[in-house]
Amino acid sequence: MEKVEKSQIKKDNPKIKEKKRKYSGKKLLLAVDCIIFGFDEEGLKLLVIKRGFEPCMGRLSLMGGFVGETESSEDAAIRVLHELTGLEGIYMEQLHLFSNPARDPGARTSVMAYFALIDIKSYQSQMSADFQARWVPAEEVPKLIFDHNEMVEMAKERLRYKAALHPLLFELLPDKFTIPQLQILYEKLYDTKFDPGNFFKKIRSTGLLVRLKERDKLNSKKGAYFYKLDNEKYEEGFNTFLNFVYRPKFKNKVKKKTDKKENTDADKAVNRTPRKSA
Ligand SMILES: O=P(O)(O)OC[C@H]1O[C@@H](O)[C@H](O)[C@@H]1O
């Protein structure tokens, strides 16, 4: 925005009276918390840590931290996530600002919560041991500190809503997955059962999947085919999963994945790097 001199503003608005900005001067801290979802054969999971310091030492908590002096809340969330998982460029979205003045007994702290989706297996080998992290079932989350359970419930609700409109659940799967695996993921998230035939038809109609030659022989004799995501279609179709509006126009147009150096606008918006091809 063009900077206008104060004297010019006063000249143009002779009636304007300059006032002082009002703020209490009291300290208000800003933190971030990361609600990290993962998925394996047992279902949808949440990553929690055991706190190694007061307040609430020894209790289960989401992974969080204070926003540093030179950081944005996004930077802080990316840092916190990296410290715990060693992963970068994973799907993450801002959820909500939790600002109840009494939410943290230590000090008045507002917290920007983010939720992230990761494939458990790709993360396991890099997990930092410092935080005593563990996966718990997302449908039976134990008591966490402060308002962290409330954050998890809101994140699950947001995930259900978003996953009905966008194909983001693929972020939770390995690069190579089967349709029964995908179906279990949807069933767990929505706590419902789908007819396998109808589910397959629906998924196929999205045109997002590429069938591989290989089959998964571990879970059935016949073996279910492995699929991978068509990266280009995934990015093009991220906002048109329902196909109700055919490729609607957005202000920040989603770029095709032809420029390998730069992430697409969609990638930037959701903080993810394009998935690797299987
Ligand atoms: O106490 P630490 O974990 O350092 O600071 C961040 C935490 O403080 C709380 O308000 C937030 O919910 C976040 O979990």
The ligand as a Gaussian input file, in Angstrom:
#p B3LYP/6-31G(d) Opt

LIG

0 1
 O        4.374000     -25.348000      27.374000
 P        4.944000     -25.469000      26.015000
 O        4.663000     -26.797000      25.381000
 O        6.372000     -25.040000      25.893000
 O        4.206000     -24.352000      25.176000
 C        3.221000     -24.529000      24.262000
 C        1.976000     -25.017000      24.891000
 O        1.387000     -24.074000      25.725000
 C        0.021000     -24.190000      25.603000
 O       -0.656000     -23.021000      25.875000
 C       -0.233000     -24.641000      24.219000
 O       -1.401000     -25.385000      24.167000
 C        0.988000     -25.416000      23.854000
 O        0.775000     -26.782000      23.910000

